Amino acid sequence: MNPLRDVYGDLLIVRPPVPATTNKAGANYKSEVAHLEYSPRGAYDEWLQILDGIIACGGDALYQFEAIDEPFLDHEALEVDADGAIRVAGSREILGNLADVMTGRVFAANGPWITVRNGTLRAVMPNMLEHRRGEATYYADLLRVLAIEAGLALEVAENPHRWEGMADVATVGDRVVLTYAVAGHYDRDSGPKSSRTSRDGVTYAADFIGVPAEARIYVELVYPHFHGDTVHFGARPANRSPVLVQYPGGLFDGGGGVVARALGPDHVVAISRDDAVEQYAGNSRQVRDGVLVPDGVSAQFVTDLEKLGLRSHRVPLSELFGKAGGGPACATLYMPQNLKVPSTSPVRYSVTRGVAKARRGRIPERLHVDPGFFSEKPRG
């Protein structure tokens, strides 16, 4: 059986944004701007709206809160010093250091590729840049819980090659578009940038999942499109066969044409440059017949989705992703549709929604970063 048929389930793993929400990496074109003012509570509100949107579309989110967050809760405001020390605003009390905080963890789309086969929950883990490798523990722990609740064995593989997870995988029916970057091609017009998913990495992931070679379409990215999910997403229309909603300008050396020829032009729906580059329209996330879209997308983009029989749900993202680059898809990770999790599971948002919303009052309202923190950091 082709495992691509089960990729898009109604359950999506998410990960709560850290209460010390800020941006420290500068690894994409949005995060290269060194913002100094943040609202962790505002970011949390936007994250909750993504979860509420998933519920409204008929799906559910899976997540766990993390004990590592406790020091940053129950403070109205935080400050980050030039050396990265995180303090209670107006106090010398140090709560931690930004170097140890996984600020990128909310990007759940960088999580593993997961499938269910022969009574086993199987996952191939991403291979991220050094400052994000600690994020893998969250998925390993949650996968153990899900395997137990679903009555499945668990098999987890480490990807030995650079691969930034499901953000570079877009399934269209029985085909899949696999994106990667090549130094000198990806950054041809911008100068050297952080390394991204490699062809070896995305190939290893597809091999582990068991994707047939003939089902794969490989294309390269060009800056500023750091993942495939900033270029396109696989859509399941209510009134026709699957399509790829895509901005072809995000692919290197005519990659858009490669995709169109492989899928057939009738299976590609175009995204405008402004919607793709400025509004992250390619980072929309479909759940059943609803699509979570960044709130700045054009009316034309929404109309194009409506023509596919899909309902749009606009999600504000100015704090959660506006200062770091991303959209609704960045915050979510599809579980395979053949994974069955009990409706009463405590990892379901539908079960713990009240607890999640009550936590809002514990999240800091404000966070200020000393400009000295960014002065010695390379950007890009």
C-alpha positions in Angstrom: 0.0 0.0 0.0 1.2 3.5 -0.8 1.7 5.3 2.6 1.0 8.6 1.0 -2.7 7.9 1.2 -2.7 8.2 5.0 -0.5 11.3 5.4 -3.3 13.8 6.0 -5.2 12.8 9.2 -7.5 14.9 11.3 -5.2 14.8 14.3 -2.3 17.2 14.3 0.6 17.4 16.8 1.3 20.9 18.1 3.7 22.3 20.6 3.0 25.3 22.9 5.2 28.3 22.3 7.8 28.9 25.0 6.6 31.6 27.5 9.9 33.5 26.8 8.7 33.9 23.2 11.3 35.7 21.1 13.5 35.1 18.1 17.1 34.3 18.4 18.1 32.5 15.2 17.8 34.9 12.3 17.7 32.0 10.0 15.1 33.1 7.5 14.0 36.3 5.8 11.5 37.3 8.4 13.6 36.5 11.4 16.6 38.4 10.1 15.0 41.5 11.5 16.2 41.9 15.1 12.9 42.7 16.9 13.3 43.9 20.5 9.7 43.9 21.7 7.5 40.7 22.0 4.3 39.6 23.6 4.5 36.0 24.7 0.8 36.2 25.8 -0.1 37.5 22.4 1.8 34.6 20.7 0.0 32.1 23.0 -3.4 33.6 22.0 -2.6 33.2 18.4 -1.5 29.6 19.0 -4.8 28.9 20.7 -6.6 30.3 17.7 -4.9 27.8 15.5 -6.0 25.0 17.9 -9.5 26.3 17.9 -9.5 26.5 14.1 -8.5 22.8 14.0 -11.4 21.9 16.2 -13.8 24.1 14.1 -12.7 22.2 11.0 -13.5 18.9 12.7 -10.0 17.8 13.7 -8.1 17.8 17.0 -4.7 18.9 18.2 -2.4 16.7 20.3 0.1 18.3 22.7 1.7 18.3 26.1 2.8 21.2 28.4 6.4 21.1 29.5 7.9 21.5 33.0 10.8 23.4 31.5 8.5 26.4 31.1 7.6 26.8 34.8 10.3 29.4 35.6 9.0 31.8 32.9 5.3 31.6 34.0 3.5 33.9 36.4 5.5 37.0 35.6 3.9 40.1 33.9 7.1 41.0 31.9 10.5 39.6 31.1 13.8 41.1 30.0 16.6 39.5 28.0 20.1 41.0 28.7 22.9 41.3 26.1 24.4 38.1 27.4 21.1 36.2 27.0 20.2 36.1 30.6 16.4 36.2 31.1 15.2 38.2 34.0 11.9 39.3 35.6 11.5 42.8 34.4 12.8 45.4 36.8 14.6 42.7 38.9 18.0 41.0 39.0 16.4 37.6 39.4 17.7 35.4 36.6 15.2 32.8 35.3 17.4 31.2 32.6 19.4 32.0 29.5 18.0 32.4 26.0 20.7 30.1 24.7 19.0 27.3 26.5 15.4 28.2 25.5 13.9 26.3 22.5 12.4 29.4 20.9 11.8 27.5 17.6 9.9 24.6 19.1 6.5 26.0 18.1 7.4 25.1 14.5 5.9 21.6 14.8 6.0 21.1 11.0 9.7 20.5 11.5 8.7 17.3 13.3 9.0 13.7 12.2 7.2 11.8 9.4 4.9 9.4 11.0 3.0 6.4 9.7 1.1 3.4 11.0 1.9 0.0 9.4 1.6 -3.6 10.6 0.6 -2.7 14.1 3.6 -0.3 14.5 3.7 3.5 14.9 6.8 4.4 12.8 8.6 7.7 12.7 11.7 9.1 11.1 13.1 12.0 13.1 14.2 15.3 11.6 17.9 16.3 11.6 17.9 20.0 12.5 20.5 22.7 13.0 22.4 22.4 16.3 20.3 24.9 18.2 17.1 23.0 17.5 18.1 19.4 18.0 16.8 19.4 21.6 13.3 19.7 20.2 13.3 16.0 19.3 12.7 14.8 22.9 9.2 16.3 22.9 8.2 14.2 19.8 9.8 11.1 21.2 7.9 11.4 24.5 4.6 12.2 22.8 5.0 9.3 20.3 5.5 6.9 23.2 2.2 8.1 24.7 0.3 7.8 21.4 1.7 4.3 20.7 0.5 3.1 24.1 -2.9 4.7 23.8 -3.4 3.3 20.2 -2.1 -0.1 21.2 0.8 0.0 18.8 4.4 -0.9 18.9 6.8 2.0 18.3 9.8 2.3 15.9 11.8 5.5 15.6 14.6 6.1 13.2 17.2 8.9 13.2 17.9 10.6 9.9 21.7 10.8 9.4 21.3 13.7 6.9 20.1 17.3 7.2 16.3 17.1 7.0 14.0 19.7 8.5 11.0 17.4 8.8 7.6 17.5 7.2 7.9 21.1 6.2 9.5 19.7 3.1 6.9 17.1 2.3 3.7 17.9 0.3 1.5 15.0 -0.7 -0.8 15.2 -3.7 -2.9 12.0 -4.0 -0.5 9.2 -4.7 2.4 11.6 -5.5 4.6 13.6 -3.1 6.7 16.7 -3.7 9.9 16.6 -1.8 11.8 19.9 -1.4 15.5 20.5 -0.5 18.1 23.2 -0.8 21.6 23.2 -2.4 24.2 25.8 -1.4 24.9 28.1 -4.2 21.5 27.4 -5.8 19.2 28.2 -2.8 21.2 31.3 -1.9 22.3 32.3 -5.4 20.8 35.9 -5.1 21.4 36.5 -1.4 24.8 35.2 -0.3 25.4 32.3 2.1 22.5 31.2 4.3 21.9 28.6 7.0 21.9 25.0 5.6 18.5 23.5 5.0 17.0 20.1 4.1 19.3 18.1 1.8 18.3 15.8 -0.9 19.9 12.9 1.0 17.8 13.8 4.0 14.4 13.9 2.4 15.3 10.8 0.4 16.2 8.9 3.6 12.8 9.9 5.1 10.9 8.8 2.1 12.8 5.5 2.0 12.0 4.8 5.7 8.3 5.5 5.2 8.2 3.3 2.2 7.3 5.8 -0.5 7.7 4.2 -4.0 10.4 5.8 -6.1 7.9 6.6 -8.9 5.7 8.6 -6.5 8.4 11.1 -5.7 8.9 14.5 -7.3 12.2 16.2 -6.2 12.6 20.0 -6.5 15.0 22.6 -5.1 14.1 25.7 -3.1 15.3 29.2 -3.7 15.7 31.9 -1.0 13.6 33.3 0.7 11.7 30.0 0.6 13.4 28.1 3.4 11.0 25.1 3.4 8.6 23.6 0.9 5.7 24.7 3.1 6.5 28.3 2.3 5.9 27.5 -1.4 3.0 25.1 -1.5 0.6 22.7 0.2 -1.2 19.6 -0.9 -5.0 20.3 -1.0 -7.8 17.8 -0.9 -10.7 19.6 -2.7 -14.3 18.7 -1.9 -15.2 18.7 -5.6 -12.2 17.2 -7.5 -9.0 15.1 -7.1 -6.1 16.3 -5.0 -4.1 19.4 -6.2 -1.0 21.3 -5.2 -1.6 24.9 -4.3 1.8 26.5 -5.2 3.9 29.5 -5.9 6.3 28.2 -8.6 8.7 31.2 -8.1 9.8 29.6 -4.9 11.5 26.7 -6.7 14.9 26.7 -8.4 15.6 26.5 -12.1 12.1 25.9 -13.4 11.1 23.6 -10.6 7.5 24.8 -10.9 7.4 23.4 -14.4 8.8 20.1 -13.2 6.0 19.8 -10.7 3.3 20.8 -13.2 4.5 18.2 -15.7 4.7 15.5 -13.1 1.3 16.1 -11.6 -0.4 17.5 -14.7 -1.3 21.2 -15.0 -4.9 20.6 -13.9 -3.5 19.5 -10.5 -1.7 22.7 -9.7 -3.4 25.9 -8.4 -1.3 29.0 -8.5 -0.5 31.3 -5.5 0.5 34.9 -6.3 3.9 36.2 -5.4 2.6 38.6 -2.7 0.4 35.9 -1.1 3.4 33.5 -1.1 6.3 35.7 -0.1 4.6 38.4 2.1 1.6 36.5 3.5 2.8 32.9 3.7 -0.2 31.6 1.8 1.7 28.4 1.0 1.8 27.8 4.8 -1.9 27.2 5.0 -3.1 24.0 6.7 -6.1 22.0 5.6 -8.1 20.0 8.1 -11.0 18.1 6.5 -12.8 20.7 4.3 -11.5 23.7 6.2 -8.2 25.5 5.6 -6.4 27.6 8.2 -4.9 30.6 6.3 -2.7 33.5 7.5 -5.0 36.4 8.1 -3.2 38.7 5.5 -3.9 36.5 2.4 -5.7 38.1 -0.4 -9.4 37.8 -1.2 -8.4 36.1 -4.5 -6.5 33.3 -2.6 -9.6 32.7 -0.5 -11.8 32.6 -3.6 -9.5 30.1 -5.2 -9.9 27.8 -2.1 -13.6 28.3 -2.3 -13.6 27.1 -5.9 -12.1 23.8 -4.5 -15.0 23.5 -2.1 -12.9 24.5 0.9 -13.7 26.9 3.7 -11.0 29.4 4.9 -10.4 30.3 8.5 -8.2 33.3 8.8 -5.7 33.1 11.7 -3.8 36.2 13.1 -0.1 35.5 13.4 1.7 38.8 14.1 3.3 37.7 17.3 3.5 33.9 16.9 5.1 34.0 13.5 5.2 37.6 12.2 8.6 38.2 13.8 10.1 34.8 13.0 8.5 33.8 9.7 5.7 31.2 9.4 2.0 30.4 9.3 -0.6 27.9 10.4 1.2 24.9 8.8 4.4 25.8 10.6 2.6 25.2 14.0 1.1 21.8 13.1 2.2 18.3 12.2 -0.1 15.8 10.5 -0.7 12.4 12.1 -1.6 9.6 9.7 -5.3 9.2 9.2 -5.1 5.5 10.3 -3.9 6.5 13.8 -6.7 6.0 16.3 -6.4 7.9 19.6 -9.1 7.6 22.3 -11.5 10.5 22.4 -10.8 10.9 26.1 -7.0 11.1 25.8 -5.5 13.9 27.9 -3.2 14.8 25.0 -6.2 16.0 23.0 -6.9 19.7 23.0 -10.6 18.9 22.9 -10.2 17.3 26.3 -7.9 19.9 27.9 -9.1 23.1 26.2 -10.2 24.7 29.5 -6.8 24.0 31.0 -5.0 25.5 28.0 -7.1 28.7 28.0 -6.7 29.1 31.8 -2.9 28.9 31.3 -3.1 32.2 29.3 -3.1 34.3 32.4 0.3 32.8 33.5 2.0 33.8 30.3 4.1 37.0 30.4 2.4 39.9 28.6 5.7 41.5 27.5 9.3 40.6 26.8 12.1 43.1 25.9 15.4 42.1 24.4 18.6 44.2 24.9 19.9 45.2 21.5 23.3 44.0 22.5 22.0 40.5 22.3 21.9 40.8 18.6 25.0 42.9 18.0 27.4 40.0 17.7 25.0 37.4 16.1 25.3 36.5 12.4 22.0 36.9 10.6 20.8 34.7 7.8 
